[in-house]
Amino acid sequence: MRRQTSKKVQIGPVTIGGGSPIAIQSMLCAPLDDIEANIRQTKALCETGCQINRVAVPQEGGAKLVAAIKEACPQLPLVADIQFDYRLAIESAYAGADKIRINPGNIGDQEKVRQVVAACREKNLPIRIGVNSGSLEREVLEKHQRPTAEALAESALLNVRLLEQLDFDNVVVAIKSSDVFTTVRAYRLAAERLDCPFHLGVTEAGTARMGLIKSAAAFGALLADGIGDTLRVSLTADPVEEVHAARDILRGLGLSKGPRFVSCPTCGRCHVDLFRIAREVEEQLKDCEKDIKIAVMGCAVNGPGEARDADIGLAGGKGEMLLFRKGEPLRKVPEAEAVAALVAEVEGL
C-alpha cells in the first residue's frame, strides 16, 4: 500500500512518519488521583502491544502522575494531553513526557504558546496539534458556521503555521470528528497542504462495537490514500480493547505483523461448529506475529479451492475437518482436535 511521504518524528523510542510502521496508541482512563491504577493500566497496555500511551493532565500536580508513569514503564512513550493551561504542558515536558498534545488555539496568546514551544525544544519533544469539532477557534467557526471538514483542516493549518512562526516544526497533527465522512475529508484536505505525520482517529467513536466499525471505516479510507502514521481507536471501553481493535484493523489491511484470518460465513453445507472454531483459532493466535494467511472454512466448496493461497487452513466435513497448506491436503482431524492441529502447524512454520 502506497504511503504519503511525511517527516519523521521521534516519540521516545518510537519513530512515526517517513515510512515508519504505523504506531498504535491508546489513552489511560483511570482516575488521575490514583497513581497505582494508572500504572497498572499502563503496564497492561504495554503487555498488549500498545506503542504510544497518553494521559490527561487537566490540573496542577498532574506532572507528578506523568513522572510516576514514566518511572514505572519507561519503555512505553507517554504523551501528556493538555487542553487549556500552558503551564501544565511545560511541567509535563520537564516531568518526562515524550510528547505534548495541545491545541494552540485554546492555550491562549502567542506568548504562552511560545513558552510551551521553548520547553519542548529544550527537551527535544514533539508537539501534537489536536484539532476536533469541539475546539475550533471562534473566527474559524464563525467563518464556516459549523465544524465542517474545511473548518477542521483550516484550524490544523493555522496551528501548524503558528508553530512554524516560532521556528518549530517537530509536529504531529490530529484532526478528529465523531462523523466518519467529516473526519476523512478533513484529513484529506490537510494532507494536501502539510507534510507532517498524521495521527488518525475518530473522536467519540462509541462503544467497542460501533466505535470499531466507525474507526475501521475512516482508517480504511485514509490509509488506502496513504494518509496516517499513527492511530488510536477511541472506544467507550477498556483501553486494552482499543489496542486489540487497532491491531486488528492494521492486520486486516496488511499493514502490521500477524496472521490475516479468512473464514466463511457458512451455509447449509457446513456440518461443523465453524463459529466456535473460527473464534478459538483467532483467540489462540491473537499474539502470533507471523506474517501468514490462515483460513477456516465450512466445507469442501469453500475449502482448499477458494482458500488455496492460505498458508494453513481448515475445511469442514462431517464431524471432522481437513487440514491443508497452500491448497494441498495434509490430513483429516476430528472436529474436536481441529483447532489444536491448526495451531500446531502454525507454530511449526
C-alpha positions in Angstrom: 0.0 0.0 0.0 1.4 3.4 -1.0 2.2 5.8 1.9 2.3 9.5 1.6 5.8 10.9 2.4 5.8 12.7 5.7 8.6 13.9 8.0 9.9 11.6 10.7 9.1 12.4 14.3 10.6 10.7 17.3 8.4 10.0 20.3 10.7 8.4 22.9 12.0 5.2 21.2 9.2 5.1 18.6 9.6 6.8 15.2 6.5 7.8 13.2 6.4 9.2 9.7 8.8 8.9 6.9 7.6 5.4 6.0 7.9 4.0 9.5 5.4 1.3 10.6 2.1 2.7 11.8 2.2 3.0 15.6 -0.8 2.0 17.8 -1.9 4.4 20.5 -4.2 4.3 23.5 -5.1 6.6 26.4 -5.4 5.9 30.1 -8.8 6.3 31.7 -8.1 5.5 35.4 -8.8 8.3 38.0 -6.0 10.7 37.8 -5.5 10.8 41.5 -5.0 7.0 41.6 -1.4 6.7 40.5 -1.2 3.0 41.1 -4.3 2.4 38.9 -2.8 4.4 36.1 0.5 2.4 36.4 -1.4 -0.9 36.3 -3.3 0.3 33.2 -0.1 1.4 31.6 1.6 -1.9 32.1 -1.5 -3.7 30.7 -1.3 -1.6 27.6 2.4 -2.3 27.2 1.8 -6.0 27.5 -1.0 -5.8 24.9 1.2 -4.2 22.3 0.4 -0.5 22.7 3.3 1.6 21.3 2.3 5.1 22.5 0.4 5.9 25.6 -1.4 9.1 26.6 -2.6 10.6 29.8 -4.8 13.6 30.5 -3.1 16.3 32.6 -6.0 18.7 33.5 -4.8 20.2 36.7 -1.8 21.4 38.7 0.2 18.5 40.1 -0.5 16.3 37.0 3.1 16.3 36.2 3.6 14.0 39.3 1.5 11.4 37.5 3.5 11.8 34.3 6.7 11.2 36.2 5.3 8.2 38.1 4.1 6.5 34.9 7.4 7.0 33.1 9.3 5.7 36.1 7.2 2.5 36.2 7.1 1.9 32.5 10.0 3.8 30.8 9.9 1.8 27.6 6.4 3.0 26.6 6.3 6.5 25.2 4.0 8.8 27.1 2.0 11.7 25.7 0.8 14.4 28.1 -2.7 15.7 27.0 -3.1 19.4 27.8 -6.3 21.3 26.9 -6.0 24.9 28.3 -3.3 25.6 30.8 0.1 26.1 29.1 1.8 25.7 32.5 0.7 22.1 32.6 2.4 21.5 29.2 5.7 22.9 30.5 5.5 20.9 33.7 4.8 17.7 31.8 7.7 18.3 29.5 10.1 18.6 32.4 8.5 15.6 34.2 9.4 13.2 31.5 6.6 13.2 28.9 7.8 12.1 25.4 5.3 14.3 23.5 2.9 17.1 24.4 -0.6 17.3 23.0 -2.1 20.7 22.8 -4.5 22.7 20.7 -2.6 26.0 20.3 -5.8 27.8 19.7 -7.1 27.1 23.2 -3.8 27.5 25.0 -4.1 31.3 24.9 -2.0 34.1 23.5 1.2 33.6 21.4 3.5 34.2 24.4 2.0 31.2 26.2 2.4 29.0 23.1 6.0 30.3 22.8 6.8 29.2 26.3 5.4 25.7 25.6 7.4 25.5 22.4 10.6 26.6 24.2 10.2 23.8 26.8 9.6 21.2 24.0 12.5 22.5 22.1 14.8 22.2 25.1 13.6 18.7 25.9 13.5 17.7 22.1 9.9 16.8 22.4 7.3 16.8 19.5 4.0 18.6 19.9 0.8 17.0 18.7 -1.7 19.6 17.4 -5.1 18.1 18.3 -8.0 19.6 16.4 -11.5 18.4 16.9 -15.1 19.6 16.4 -15.3 21.0 19.9 -12.1 23.0 19.9 -12.3 25.2 16.8 -11.1 28.8 17.1 -14.0 31.3 17.2 -13.1 33.0 14.0 -12.9 29.7 12.1 -16.2 28.5 13.5 -17.8 31.9 12.6 -16.5 31.7 9.1 -17.7 28.1 8.4 -20.8 28.3 10.7 -20.3 24.7 11.9 -17.4 22.3 12.4 -17.1 21.2 8.8 -14.2 19.3 7.3 -13.0 22.5 5.8 -13.1 24.2 9.1 -11.2 21.4 10.8 -8.5 21.4 8.1 -8.2 25.2 8.3 -7.7 25.1 12.0 -5.0 22.5 11.7 -3.2 24.5 9.1 -3.4 27.7 11.2 -2.0 26.0 14.2 0.9 24.4 12.3 1.7 27.8 10.8 1.7 29.3 14.3 4.3 26.9 15.5 6.3 27.4 12.3 6.4 31.1 13.0 8.1 30.2 16.3 10.6 28.1 14.3 9.2 24.8 15.5 8.3 22.0 13.1 8.6 18.9 15.3 4.9 18.5 14.9 2.2 15.7 14.6 -1.3 16.6 13.6 -4.7 15.0 14.5 -8.0 16.2 13.1 -10.9 14.4 14.6 -14.7 14.4 14.2 -17.3 12.0 15.5 -18.6 11.8 11.9 -16.7 9.4 9.7 -17.1 11.4 6.4 -16.1 14.7 8.1 -13.0 13.1 9.5 -11.9 11.5 6.2 -12.4 14.7 4.2 -10.7 16.9 6.8 -7.5 14.7 6.8 -7.5 14.6 3.0 -7.7 18.4 2.8 -4.9 18.8 5.4 -2.7 16.2 3.7 -2.8 18.4 0.5 -1.0 21.2 2.4 1.0 19.5 5.2 3.9 17.1 5.2 3.9 16.3 9.0 2.9 12.9 10.3 -0.8 12.4 10.9 -2.4 10.8 14.0 -5.6 9.2 12.8 -8.7 9.0 15.0 -12.5 9.3 15.1 -13.3 11.1 18.3 -16.1 9.9 20.5 -16.5 7.0 18.2 -18.7 5.0 20.5 -18.8 1.6 22.2 -16.4 -1.3 21.5 -18.7 -2.4 18.7 -19.8 0.8 17.0 -16.5 2.6 17.7 -14.6 -0.1 16.0 -16.8 0.0 12.9 -16.6 3.8 12.6 -12.8 3.8 13.1 -12.3 1.0 10.6 -14.3 2.8 8.0 -12.4 6.0 8.4 -9.0 4.4 8.7 -9.5 2.2 5.8 -10.3 5.1 3.5 -7.4 7.2 4.7 -4.8 4.5 4.8 -5.8 3.5 1.3 -4.9 7.1 0.4 -1.6 6.6 2.1 -2.6 9.0 4.9 -1.8 8.1 8.5 1.3 7.4 10.6 -0.1 6.5 14.0 -3.7 5.9 15.2 -6.0 5.4 18.1 -9.3 3.6 18.1 -11.3 5.7 20.6 -13.7 3.4 22.4 -16.0 3.7 25.4 -14.3 0.6 26.7 -11.1 -0.6 28.4 -8.1 0.9 26.7 -6.7 -2.6 26.1 -9.6 -3.2 23.7 -8.5 -0.1 21.8 -5.2 -1.7 21.2 -6.7 -5.0 20.1 -9.1 -3.1 17.7 -6.2 -1.1 16.2 -4.1 -4.1 15.7 -7.0 -6.0 14.0 -7.6 -3.1 11.6 -4.0 -2.9 10.6 -3.8 -6.6 10.2 -6.9 -6.6 8.1 -5.3 -4.0 5.8 -2.0 -5.9 5.7 -0.2 -3.1 7.5 1.1 -4.8 10.5 2.7 -8.1 11.5 0.5 -11.1 12.4 -1.9 -13.6 10.8 -4.5 -12.5 8.3 -7.6 -14.5 9.0 -10.3 -15.5 6.5 -13.3 -17.6 7.3 -16.6 -18.2 5.5 -20.0 -17.1 6.8 -21.2 -20.8 6.5 -24.3 -22.1 4.8 -26.4 -25.3 4.9 -23.4 -27.3 3.6 -21.5 -26.7 6.9 -21.6 -29.7 9.3 -19.1 -28.4 12.0 -19.4 -25.7 14.6 -17.4 -23.2 12.5 -18.4 -20.1 14.5 -16.8 -21.6 17.6 -13.8 -23.0 15.7 -13.1 -19.6 14.0 -13.3 -17.7 17.3 -11.0 -20.2 19.0 -8.4 -20.0 16.2 -8.4 -16.3 16.3 -8.1 -16.1 20.1 -5.3 -18.7 20.3 -3.3 -16.9 17.6 -4.0 -13.3 18.6 -0.4 -12.7 19.8 1.2 -14.5 16.9 3.4 -12.2 14.8 4.0 -14.5 11.8 3.1 -12.9 8.5 0.8 -15.6 7.3 -2.7 -16.2 6.0 -5.0 -18.6 7.9 -8.3 -19.9 6.5 -11.1 -21.5 8.5 -13.7 -22.7 6.0 -17.0 -24.5 6.4 -17.0 -27.1 3.7 -15.1 -28.5 0.7 -16.6 -25.9 -1.6 -15.0 -23.1 0.3 -12.0 -25.1 1.5 -8.7 -25.7 -0.3 -10.1 -24.4 -3.5 -11.2 -20.9 -2.6 -8.6 -20.7 0.1 -5.7 -22.2 -1.8 -3.5 -19.2 -1.1 -3.8 -19.7 2.7 -0.6 -20.8 4.4 -2.6 -23.0 6.7 -6.3 -23.8 6.6 -9.1 -25.9 7.9 -12.1 -27.1 5.8 -15.2 -28.7 7.4 -16.5 -32.2 6.8 -19.0 -34.3 8.8 -17.6 -34.4 12.3 -14.1 -33.8 11.0 -12.0 -31.2 9.3 -9.4 -31.2 6.5 -6.1 -29.5 7.4 -4.5 -28.1 4.3 -1.5 -26.0 3.3 -1.4 -23.8 0.2 -4.4 -25.7 -1.2 -2.8 -29.1 -0.6 -4.4 -31.5 1.9 -2.3 -32.5 4.9 -4.6 -34.8 6.8 -8.1 -35.1 8.3 -8.6 -34.5 12.0 -11.6 -34.9 14.3 -13.6 -31.7 14.8 -12.7 -31.5 18.5 -9.0 -31.6 17.6 -9.1 -29.2 14.6 -8.0 -26.0 16.4 -5.1 -27.7 18.2 -3.9 -29.2 14.9 -4.0 -25.9 13.1 -2.2 -24.1 15.9 0.5 -26.7 16.0 1.0 -26.4 12.2 1.3 -22.6 12.6 3.8 -22.9 15.4 5.9 -25.2 13.1 6.1 -22.7 10.3 
